[in-house]
Amino acid sequence: MEQPLVELFVKASGVNWNDKGACPFSQKWFMVFYRLVECRMINLRVIPVSMANPPSEYSRLDMGKQLPSIAFYSKPNDDENAYDPPDFVCDGNDELEEFLRSKYGSVMNIDAQEQWVGADLLRSLNHFLRTGSSQQVLTNFSSVNEHLRKTNTTFLEGDDFAYSDCVLACKLHHARIAASFFRGLSIPSKFSHLWSYMKAVYATRAFTVSCPLDRDILLHYLEKVDFVSTEARNEAHHEIITLPQDKMSTFIPGEDPEASAQMPRLTCSGLRLFVNSVMPTMEFDRSLPNRISRLFSVVK
């Protein structure tokens, strides 16, 4: 029986429109649907979208401008030159969650409580990048480490990479790359359970195929940083776009000292520092659930 096809539209890189960008939601859903490929449930085609020049596959669906989004084909056409309309489309995180819950809820537990581990991580990262005050982001690293210590499993929901890991993994990686580059903060080595988790994540195929380049992650957070001048910001931008075009820092420091020494770090000066700035609290609503496309197929 032929598997249904999911076309996943993700935000494109700001440097290379043919490549995926660093949108955390896009990477999350890339991982989710790739796991369904590994479970032999779907075939997956990943299509980067730049709203400045959207590909025809996206434009013809007339979905608006909310990414990530999907088109679902229960009986895909083998002829790539023919066009059959999808059974339905979904766009935005809420619609994608409802789709996953209704169609593949038996495979991916979208309501797992573990998805809330590290829920505040990116917000505390943005605060740290803006102010230089590391207290909140370190507290988040510590809470994730403590949760992993208590569960004593490889991943959040057990020993298999699950929905909650798709939610957390990209947050941790983004925080690792951006905090190190802009503010010189590495995840402390004392958080051994967190590092063991990251090692397992980096060895997971769903993460490695979806992981954006360091360059794109850093460009994603560039505007979160408060520079003293436009010139300083432009200098930082230049440092980022001149990074090696294939660089992804998916290594464990203690196991690869050479890679650790090559971890990208901002060398220009010009960051403002407001160490006394306090991040406001937030309550989370836990009820919320030549362009080339990439095809991931079920192995027969």
C-alpha positions as CSV (number, residue, x, y, z in Angstrom):
1,M,0.0,0.0,0.0
2,E,1.4,3.4,-1.0
3,Q,2.0,5.8,1.9
4,P,0.3,9.2,1.9
5,L,2.4,12.2,1.1
6,V,2.9,15.2,3.3
7,E,4.4,18.3,1.8
8,L,5.9,20.4,4.6
9,F,6.5,24.0,3.9
10,V,9.2,25.6,6.2
11,K,10.7,29.0,6.4
12,A,13.7,29.3,4.1
13,S,17.1,30.5,5.0
14,G,17.6,34.2,4.7
15,V,20.9,33.6,2.9
16,N,19.9,30.6,0.6
17,W,16.3,30.4,-0.3
18,N,16.8,26.8,-1.4
19,D,17.7,25.7,2.1
20,K,15.7,25.5,5.3
21,G,16.0,28.3,7.8
22,A,16.3,28.5,11.6
23,C,12.6,28.9,12.5
24,P,12.2,26.7,15.7
25,F,8.6,25.8,14.8
26,S,9.7,24.7,11.3
27,Q,12.4,22.5,12.7
28,K,10.1,21.0,15.3
29,W,7.6,20.0,12.6
30,F,10.3,18.7,10.3
31,M,11.4,16.4,13.1
32,V,7.8,15.3,13.8
33,F,7.0,14.4,10.3
34,Y,10.4,12.8,9.7
35,R,9.7,10.5,12.7
36,L,6.4,9.5,10.9
37,V,8.6,8.6,7.9
38,E,10.7,6.4,10.1
39,C,7.5,4.8,11.5
40,R,6.5,4.0,7.8
41,M,3.4,6.1,8.1
42,I,4.0,8.8,5.4
43,N,6.4,10.0,2.7
44,L,7.6,13.6,3.3
45,R,8.6,16.3,0.9
46,V,10.2,19.4,2.6
47,I,9.9,22.6,0.7
48,P,11.7,25.8,1.9
49,V,9.6,28.9,1.4
50,S,10.8,32.5,1.1
51,M,7.8,34.9,1.1
52,A,9.8,37.2,-1.2
53,N,9.9,34.5,-3.8
54,P,7.6,31.6,-2.9
55,P,7.9,28.3,-4.9
56,S,5.0,27.3,-7.1
57,E,4.1,24.3,-4.9
58,Y,3.3,26.8,-2.2
59,S,1.8,29.6,-4.2
60,R,-0.8,27.4,-6.0
61,L,-2.3,26.3,-2.6
62,D,-3.2,29.9,-1.7
63,M,-2.6,29.2,2.1
64,G,-1.7,32.7,3.2
65,K,1.6,33.4,4.9
66,Q,1.7,31.3,8.0
67,L,4.6,28.8,8.2
68,P,5.2,26.0,8.8
69,S,2.3,24.5,6.9
70,I,1.4,21.2,5.1
71,A,-0.5,19.8,2.2
72,F,-1.7,16.2,2.7
73,Y,-2.2,13.8,-0.2
74,S,-3.8,10.5,0.7
75,K,-3.1,9.2,-2.8
76,P,-0.1,11.1,-4.2
77,N,0.5,11.2,-7.9
78,D,3.7,9.6,-9.1
79,D,4.0,12.1,-12.0
80,E,5.8,15.1,-10.6
81,N,4.7,17.2,-13.6
82,A,1.0,16.6,-12.9
83,Y,-0.9,18.5,-10.2
84,D,-3.6,17.0,-8.1
85,P,-5.0,19.2,-5.3
86,P,-4.3,17.9,-1.8
87,D,-7.0,16.4,0.4
88,F,-6.5,19.3,2.8
89,V,-4.0,21.9,4.0
90,C,-3.0,23.0,7.5
91,D,-1.0,26.1,8.4
92,G,0.4,27.3,11.7
93,N,1.3,25.4,14.9
94,D,-2.3,25.0,16.2
95,E,-3.7,23.5,13.0
96,L,-0.7,21.2,12.7
97,E,-1.1,20.0,16.3
98,E,-4.8,19.2,15.7
99,F,-3.9,17.3,12.5
100,L,-1.3,15.2,14.3
101,R,-3.6,14.5,17.2
102,S,-6.5,13.4,15.0
103,K,-4.5,11.4,12.4
104,Y,-1.4,10.1,14.1
105,G,-2.2,10.4,17.8
106,S,-1.5,6.7,18.3
107,V,2.1,7.2,17.1
108,M,3.0,10.6,18.5
109,N,1.6,11.7,21.9
110,I,1.0,15.4,21.3
111,D,-0.5,15.9,24.7
112,A,2.5,14.5,26.7
113,Q,3.2,16.7,29.7
114,E,7.0,16.4,29.0
115,Q,6.6,18.8,26.1
116,W,6.5,21.6,28.7
117,V,10.1,20.9,29.9
118,G,12.1,23.9,29.0
119,A,9.0,25.8,27.8
120,D,10.5,29.2,28.8
121,L,13.9,28.5,27.3
122,L,13.8,30.6,24.2
123,R,12.2,33.5,26.0
124,S,14.9,33.5,28.6
125,L,17.5,33.2,25.7
126,N,16.1,36.3,24.1
127,H,16.2,38.1,27.4
128,F,19.9,37.1,27.8
129,L,20.8,38.1,24.3
130,R,19.2,41.5,24.8
131,T,20.5,42.3,28.3
132,G,23.5,40.1,29.1
133,S,21.8,38.8,32.3
134,S,22.3,35.1,32.3
135,Q,20.3,34.1,35.4
136,Q,17.1,33.1,33.7
137,V,18.7,31.1,30.9
138,L,20.9,29.3,33.4
139,T,17.9,28.5,35.5
140,N,16.2,27.0,32.5
141,F,19.2,24.8,31.7
142,S,19.3,23.7,35.3
143,S,15.6,22.8,35.4
144,V,16.0,20.7,32.2
145,N,19.0,19.0,33.7
146,E,17.1,18.2,36.9
147,H,14.1,16.8,35.0
148,L,16.4,14.5,33.0
149,R,18.2,13.4,36.2
150,K,14.9,12.4,37.7
151,T,13.5,10.5,34.7
152,N,16.8,8.7,34.0
153,T,15.8,7.9,30.4
154,T,17.5,8.7,27.1
155,F,14.8,11.0,26.0
156,L,12.0,12.9,27.6
157,E,9.2,10.3,27.2
158,G,11.4,7.2,27.5
159,D,14.2,5.7,25.4
160,D,12.7,6.7,22.0
161,F,12.8,10.1,20.4
162,A,9.2,11.4,20.8
163,Y,7.0,14.5,20.2
164,S,8.3,16.2,23.4
165,D,11.9,15.8,22.2
166,C,10.9,17.5,18.9
167,V,9.7,20.4,21.0
168,L,12.7,20.7,23.3
169,A,15.7,19.7,21.1
170,C,15.7,22.6,18.8
171,K,15.3,25.1,21.7
172,L,18.3,23.6,23.5
173,H,20.4,23.7,20.3
174,H,19.4,27.2,19.4
175,A,20.2,28.4,23.0
176,R,23.6,26.6,22.9
177,I,24.6,28.2,19.5
178,A,23.3,31.8,20.1
179,A,24.3,32.1,23.8
180,S,27.9,31.0,23.0
181,F,28.3,33.2,19.9
182,F,26.7,36.5,21.1
183,R,27.4,36.4,24.8
184,G,30.2,33.8,25.3
185,L,28.0,31.6,27.5
186,S,28.4,27.8,27.2
187,I,26.0,25.3,28.8
188,P,27.9,24.5,32.0
189,S,29.6,21.1,32.0
190,K,28.1,20.4,35.5
191,F,24.7,19.8,33.7
192,S,25.8,16.3,32.8
193,H,22.3,14.9,32.2
194,L,21.5,17.8,29.8
195,W,24.7,17.1,27.9
196,S,23.9,13.3,27.7
197,Y,20.5,14.2,26.3
198,M,22.1,16.5,23.7
199,K,24.5,13.7,22.7
200,A,21.5,11.4,22.1
201,V,19.7,14.1,20.2
202,Y,22.7,14.8,18.0
203,A,22.8,11.1,17.1
204,T,19.2,11.1,16.1
205,R,18.5,11.2,12.3
206,A,15.4,13.3,12.7
207,F,17.4,16.0,14.3
208,T,20.4,16.0,12.0
209,V,18.4,16.2,8.8
210,S,16.3,19.1,10.2
211,C,19.0,21.0,11.9
212,P,19.8,24.5,10.5
213,L,23.3,25.7,9.9
214,D,25.0,27.8,12.7
215,R,24.9,30.7,10.3
216,D,21.1,30.6,10.0
217,I,20.5,30.2,13.7
218,L,22.7,33.2,14.5
219,L,21.0,35.3,11.8
220,H,17.7,34.3,13.4
221,Y,18.7,35.8,16.7
222,L,20.8,38.8,15.5
223,E,17.9,41.2,15.9
224,K,17.4,40.1,19.5
225,V,20.8,41.5,20.5
226,D,21.1,45.1,21.5
227,F,24.1,46.6,19.8
228,V,25.5,50.1,20.6
229,S,25.4,51.1,17.0
230,T,24.3,50.1,13.5
231,E,27.9,49.7,12.6
232,A,28.5,47.2,15.4
233,R,25.4,45.2,14.3
234,N,26.6,45.2,10.7
235,E,30.0,44.0,11.7
236,A,28.3,41.1,13.6
237,H,26.2,40.3,10.6
238,H,29.3,40.1,8.4
239,E,31.0,37.7,10.9
240,I,27.9,35.5,10.7
241,I,27.5,35.3,7.0
242,T,31.2,34.5,6.5
243,L,31.0,31.4,8.6
244,P,31.6,28.1,6.8
245,Q,28.5,27.4,4.7
246,D,28.2,23.8,6.0
247,K,28.9,24.5,9.7
248,M,26.6,22.8,12.2
249,S,27.9,22.6,15.8
250,T,26.4,19.2,16.7
251,F,29.2,17.9,18.9
252,I,29.8,17.3,22.6
253,P,32.6,19.5,23.9
254,G,34.4,17.0,26.0
255,E,34.5,14.4,23.2
256,D,35.7,16.8,20.4
257,P,38.1,19.4,21.7
258,E,39.1,20.4,18.2
259,A,35.5,21.2,17.2
260,S,35.0,23.0,20.5
261,A,37.9,25.3,19.7
262,Q,36.2,26.1,16.4
263,M,32.9,27.0,18.0
264,P,31.8,30.3,16.4
265,R,32.2,33.3,18.6
266,L,31.5,37.0,18.0
267,T,34.8,38.9,17.9
268,C,33.5,42.4,17.3
269,S,32.6,44.6,20.2
270,G,29.5,46.7,20.6
271,L,26.9,44.8,22.6
272,R,25.0,46.6,25.3
273,L,24.9,45.2,28.7
274,F,22.0,45.6,31.2
275,V,22.8,43.1,33.9
276,N,20.2,44.4,36.3
277,S,17.4,44.0,33.9
278,V,14.7,41.6,35.2
279,M,12.7,39.4,32.8
280,P,8.9,39.6,33.5
281,T,7.1,36.4,34.4
282,M,4.7,34.7,32.1
283,E,1.9,32.2,32.6
284,F,1.8,29.4,30.0
285,D,-1.5,28.2,28.7
286,R,-1.1,24.5,29.0
287,S,-4.3,23.8,27.1
288,L,-2.8,24.8,23.7
289,P,-2.1,22.1,22.0
290,N,17.0,26.3,-8.8
291,R,15.0,25.4,-5.9
292,I,14.9,21.7,-4.9
293,S,12.3,20.2,-2.6
294,R,13.5,17.3,-0.4
295,L,11.6,14.0,-0.4
296,F,11.9,11.5,2.4
297,S,10.4,8.2,1.6
298,V,9.4,5.1,3.5
299,V,12.1,2.4,3.2
300,K,10.5,-0.7,1.6
